[in-house]
Amino acid sequence: MELAYIPSPSHGVYHLGPIPLRGYAFCIIIGVFVAVWLGNKRWIARGGRAGTVADIAVWAVPFGLLGGRLYHVITDYELYFSEGRDWVDAFKVWEGGLGIWGAIALGAVGAWIGCRRRGIPLPAWADALAPGIALAQAIGRWGNWFNQELYGKPTDLPWALHITSSTDGRVPGYYHPTFLYESLWCIGVALLVIWADRRFTLGHGRAFALYVAAYCTGRGWIEYMRIDDAHHILGVRLNVWTAIIVFLLAMTYFVLSAKKRPGREETVEPGATDDETESDGGTEPGDAAEGEEKTEPAAEADTAEVSDEAESAKKT
């Protein structure tokens, strides 16, 4: 007897007249906006200018999408280049298939270019973006729900995901909603980074490293539940090995950075503090000097007037 389950959408594309609206693409776009919005708030709180996060995201987002797609196509090349497959499908990002490992790696390259152009340290910018990226992942995972993909093993739990599609080798049934597990995990990672950043005043890229390590921890056990085709090394899924390696790298950076550069950056964006001073109506030293010079003639005039009155009184 079916007591409860999570239904899947009957289709992942909706049409507004002749315009196709894809659920997967919407989730990615909404995630990017949330990441930039939260990152902007955190950047301003660290002493940066409003709008800087969005300016650098213009570089980071396209690089990230390209990196995510490249990682997916390379690690699942048989989906596009094996017999009976059309290699043109490798360019159809809207149909799903973005690897977070490639997205973060190449997205960091784009962010480095943007930061370098603005004279901003990349680690500080990454710290501001870290929880926002985790939330973007949480939202983006719902794109897999629209596409009925990346689910886990069969289950009869009341929160089982009901798969109805039979395309690409899918078998309709009830499965663990691993997309939901990862989405909730990413929300927890975002909250963890925000708390730890406030509690321990993380800086120099350590908030970002914490995000990476925490995400990899969850991705490791969630990956074990998935049943979609994947490459294996020593009987373990490739993404599990990737999560382990990236986790170790993130923790190594966290520890070494804390020893070498403790505390947080005093200045994250050159000139931002001066802008705040001017907007608050601060007075420049030159203005004060000019004000003093303007009062001197008035004082001299008052003295002269008093002297004339005293001279007049003596004559009378």
CORNOR-V702857 format. One record per residue. N is the residue number from 0. PHI is phi in whole degrees, 0 to 359 (none if undefined). OMEGA is omega in degrees with one decimal (* if undefined). Layout:
n=N phi=PHI omega=OMEGA
n=N phi=PHI omega=OMEGA
This chain:
n=0 phi=none omega=-179.8
n=1 phi=278 omega=-179.1
n=2 phi=272 omega=-178.2
n=3 phi=200 omega=176.4
n=4 phi=192 omega=176.6
n=5 phi=267 omega=-179.2
n=6 phi=285 omega=174.6
n=7 phi=260 omega=176.8
n=8 phi=298 omega=179.5
n=9 phi=292 omega=175.7
n=10 phi=203 omega=-177.2
n=11 phi=260 omega=-179.1
n=12 phi=235 omega=176.3
n=13 phi=240 omega=-173.8
n=14 phi=245 omega=172.4
n=15 phi=255 omega=-171.1
n=16 phi=69 omega=178.8
n=17 phi=274 omega=-174.8
n=18 phi=267 omega=177.4
n=19 phi=279 omega=177.6
n=20 phi=248 omega=-174.8
n=21 phi=261 omega=-178.4
n=22 phi=300 omega=-179.4
n=23 phi=299 omega=-179.4
n=24 phi=295 omega=179.6
n=25 phi=298 omega=-180.0
n=26 phi=296 omega=178.6
n=27 phi=295 omega=-177.9
n=28 phi=295 omega=179.0
n=29 phi=298 omega=178.7
n=30 phi=299 omega=178.8
n=31 phi=297 omega=180.0
n=32 phi=297 omega=179.0
n=33 phi=295 omega=-179.9
n=34 phi=297 omega=-179.7
n=35 phi=292 omega=-179.3
n=36 phi=297 omega=-179.3
n=37 phi=291 omega=178.5
n=38 phi=298 omega=178.6
n=39 phi=296 omega=178.6
n=40 phi=298 omega=-179.2
n=41 phi=289 omega=179.3
n=42 phi=294 omega=177.6
n=43 phi=297 omega=179.3
n=44 phi=297 omega=178.8
n=45 phi=274 omega=178.1
n=46 phi=105 omega=179.4
n=47 phi=265 omega=179.8
n=48 phi=276 omega=172.9
n=49 phi=293 omega=178.7
n=50 phi=95 omega=-179.0
n=51 phi=295 omega=-179.8
n=52 phi=300 omega=179.6
n=53 phi=295 omega=179.7
n=54 phi=299 omega=-179.7
n=55 phi=284 omega=178.0
n=56 phi=296 omega=176.7
n=57 phi=301 omega=175.7
n=58 phi=273 omega=-172.6
n=59 phi=290 omega=-174.6
n=60 phi=296 omega=178.5
n=61 phi=300 omega=177.6
n=62 phi=297 omega=179.9
n=63 phi=295 omega=178.2
n=64 phi=297 omega=178.7
n=65 phi=296 omega=179.4
n=66 phi=296 omega=178.7
n=67 phi=297 omega=-180.0
n=68 phi=289 omega=179.6
n=69 phi=299 omega=180.0
n=70 phi=299 omega=-179.2
n=71 phi=296 omega=-177.3
n=72 phi=294 omega=-178.7
n=73 phi=292 omega=-176.6
n=74 phi=280 omega=176.9
n=75 phi=234 omega=-174.1
n=76 phi=299 omega=-177.6
n=77 phi=296 omega=178.2
n=78 phi=288 omega=-174.2
n=79 phi=235 omega=-173.3
n=80 phi=237 omega=176.9
n=81 phi=275 omega=-177.2
n=82 phi=297 omega=179.7
n=83 phi=88 omega=179.3
n=84 phi=258 omega=179.3
n=85 phi=254 omega=-176.7
n=86 phi=297 omega=178.5
n=87 phi=297 omega=179.9
n=88 phi=297 omega=179.1
n=89 phi=297 omega=-179.0
n=90 phi=267 omega=-176.4
n=91 phi=273 omega=-177.5
n=92 phi=298 omega=-175.7
n=93 phi=295 omega=178.7
n=94 phi=274 omega=178.7
n=95 phi=103 omega=177.7
n=96 phi=112 omega=175.0
n=97 phi=228 omega=178.7
n=98 phi=268 omega=-175.8
n=99 phi=299 omega=-178.7
n=100 phi=296 omega=178.2
n=101 phi=290 omega=-179.6
n=102 phi=296 omega=-179.9
n=103 phi=291 omega=-176.7
n=104 phi=296 omega=-177.8
n=105 phi=283 omega=174.7
n=106 phi=297 omega=177.0
n=107 phi=295 omega=177.2
n=108 phi=295 omega=177.3
n=109 phi=297 omega=178.1
n=110 phi=296 omega=178.4
n=111 phi=297 omega=178.0
n=112 phi=297 omega=179.8
n=113 phi=297 omega=179.6
n=114 phi=294 omega=-179.6
n=115 phi=296 omega=179.1
n=116 phi=293 omega=-179.4
n=117 phi=261 omega=-178.7
n=118 phi=69 omega=-176.1
n=119 phi=246 omega=176.7
n=120 phi=290 omega=-178.4
n=121 phi=302 omega=-179.4
n=122 phi=302 omega=-180.0
n=123 phi=294 omega=178.5
n=124 phi=296 omega=179.4
n=125 phi=296 omega=176.9
n=126 phi=299 omega=-179.7
n=127 phi=294 omega=-176.2
n=128 phi=276 omega=-168.6
n=129 phi=310 omega=-178.9
n=130 phi=294 omega=177.6
n=131 phi=295 omega=177.3
n=132 phi=296 omega=178.5
n=133 phi=298 omega=177.7
n=134 phi=293 omega=177.0
n=135 phi=299 omega=176.8
n=136 phi=295 omega=179.8
n=137 phi=299 omega=179.3
n=138 phi=285 omega=-178.3
n=139 phi=298 omega=-179.8
n=140 phi=298 omega=178.7
n=141 phi=290 omega=172.6
n=142 phi=296 omega=176.5
n=143 phi=293 omega=176.3
n=144 phi=295 omega=178.3
n=145 phi=298 omega=-177.9
n=146 phi=270 omega=-178.0
n=147 phi=52 omega=-177.4
n=148 phi=218 omega=177.4
n=149 phi=56 omega=174.5
n=150 phi=257 omega=-174.4
n=151 phi=258 omega=-177.0
n=152 phi=286 omega=177.7
n=153 phi=300 omega=179.8
n=154 phi=205 omega=174.9
n=155 phi=247 omega=177.4
n=156 phi=295 omega=-176.8
n=157 phi=295 omega=177.0
n=158 phi=257 omega=178.7
n=159 phi=298 omega=178.4
n=160 phi=268 omega=-179.5
n=161 phi=269 omega=177.4
n=162 phi=267 omega=-178.3
n=163 phi=249 omega=-177.6
n=164 phi=280 omega=177.0
n=165 phi=241 omega=179.5
n=166 phi=282 omega=177.7
n=167 phi=55 omega=175.1
n=168 phi=82 omega=178.2
n=169 phi=291 omega=176.6
n=170 phi=243 omega=-179.8
n=171 phi=306 omega=-179.3
n=172 phi=166 omega=-176.4
n=173 phi=241 omega=-172.2
n=174 phi=224 omega=174.3
n=175 phi=296 omega=179.1
n=176 phi=279 omega=-176.6
n=177 phi=297 omega=175.4
n=178 phi=298 omega=179.9
n=179 phi=289 omega=178.0
n=180 phi=301 omega=-178.8
n=181 phi=290 omega=178.0
n=182 phi=298 omega=179.2
n=183 phi=293 omega=178.3
n=184 phi=298 omega=-179.5
n=185 phi=295 omega=175.3
n=186 phi=297 omega=176.8
n=187 phi=298 omega=177.8
n=188 phi=297 omega=179.1
n=189 phi=299 omega=179.2
n=190 phi=294 omega=178.2
n=191 phi=298 omega=-178.4
n=192 phi=295 omega=179.1
n=193 phi=298 omega=179.7
n=194 phi=296 omega=-177.5
n=195 phi=297 omega=179.9
n=196 phi=295 omega=177.8
n=197 phi=286 omega=-175.1
n=198 phi=287 omega=-172.9
n=199 phi=245 omega=178.2
n=200 phi=51 omega=-178.1
n=201 phi=287 omega=179.1
n=202 phi=207 omega=176.3
n=203 phi=57 omega=175.6
n=204 phi=90 omega=-175.9
n=205 phi=284 omega=175.5
n=206 phi=295 omega=177.9
n=207 phi=292 omega=178.4
n=208 phi=297 omega=177.6
n=209 phi=295 omega=176.5
n=210 phi=302 omega=-178.6
n=211 phi=298 omega=-178.3
n=212 phi=296 omega=-178.7
n=213 phi=293 omega=178.7
n=214 phi=296 omega=-179.1
n=215 phi=299 omega=178.5
n=216 phi=300 omega=179.3
n=217 phi=289 omega=-178.1
n=218 phi=298 omega=-179.4
n=219 phi=300 omega=-176.5
n=220 phi=283 omega=177.2
n=221 phi=291 omega=-179.8
n=222 phi=298 omega=179.3
n=223 phi=296 omega=-176.7
n=224 phi=276 omega=-175.8
n=225 phi=286 omega=-178.3
n=226 phi=239 omega=177.2
n=227 phi=290 omega=-178.2
n=228 phi=299 omega=179.1
n=229 phi=202 omega=176.2
n=230 phi=284 omega=-179.2
n=231 phi=238 omega=173.8
n=232 phi=234 omega=-176.4
n=233 phi=56 omega=177.0
n=234 phi=80 omega=-178.6
n=235 phi=244 omega=-178.7
n=236 phi=300 omega=-177.6
n=237 phi=303 omega=-177.5
n=238 phi=293 omega=176.2
n=239 phi=290 omega=176.5
n=240 phi=300 omega=178.7
n=241 phi=298 omega=179.7
n=242 phi=298 omega=-179.7
n=243 phi=295 omega=-177.8
n=244 phi=295 omega=-178.8
n=245 phi=294 omega=176.7
n=246 phi=300 omega=-179.3
n=247 phi=296 omega=178.4
n=248 phi=295 omega=-179.4
n=249 phi=295 omega=-179.4
n=250 phi=291 omega=176.6
n=251 phi=297 omega=177.7
n=252 phi=298 omega=-178.5
n=253 phi=301 omega=-177.0
n=254 phi=292 omega=-178.1
n=255 phi=294 omega=179.3
n=256 phi=294 omega=179.8
n=257 phi=296 omega=179.4
n=258 phi=283 omega=-174.6
n=259 phi=280 omega=-176.0
n=260 phi=223 omega=-179.3
n=261 phi=292 omega=178.6
n=262 phi=82 omega=-177.4
n=263 phi=234 omega=179.4
n=264 phi=300 omega=176.5
n=265 phi=285 omega=179.4
n=266 phi=231 omega=-179.6
n=267 phi=255 omega=-179.8
n=268 phi=216 omega=-178.7
n=269 phi=302 omega=176.2
n=270 phi=88 omega=-178.1
n=271 phi=294 omega=179.0
n=272 phi=294 omega=178.7
n=273 phi=296 omega=178.4
n=274 phi=297 omega=179.5
n=275 phi=295 omega=-179.7
n=276 phi=296 omega=-179.8
n=277 phi=292 omega=-179.8
n=278 phi=292 omega=178.4
n=279 phi=278 omega=179.3
n=280 phi=82 omega=179.3
n=281 phi=297 omega=-178.3
n=282 phi=256 omega=178.1
n=283 phi=285 omega=179.3
n=284 phi=303 omega=179.3
n=285 phi=296 omega=179.2
n=286 phi=296 omega=180.0
n=287 phi=295 omega=-179.6
n=288 phi=295 omega=179.3
n=289 phi=295 omega=179.6
n=290 phi=296 omega=-180.0
n=291 phi=293 omega=-179.1
n=292 phi=294 omega=-179.3
n=293 phi=290 omega=-178.3
n=294 phi=276 omega=-177.3
n=295 phi=295 omega=179.0
n=296 phi=301 omega=179.7
n=297 phi=296 omega=179.2
n=298 phi=295 omega=179.1
n=299 phi=296 omega=179.7
n=300 phi=296 omega=178.9
n=301 phi=297 omega=179.9
n=302 phi=296 omega=179.8
n=303 phi=297 omega=-179.2
n=304 phi=295 omega=178.6
n=305 phi=295 omega=179.6
n=306 phi=297 omega=179.6
n=307 phi=298 omega=-179.8
n=308 phi=295 omega=179.1
n=309 phi=293 omega=178.5
n=310 phi=296 omega=179.8
n=311 phi=295 omega=-179.5
n=312 phi=292 omega=179.5
n=313 phi=294 omega=-178.8
n=314 phi=294 omega=-179.4
n=315 phi=282 omega=*
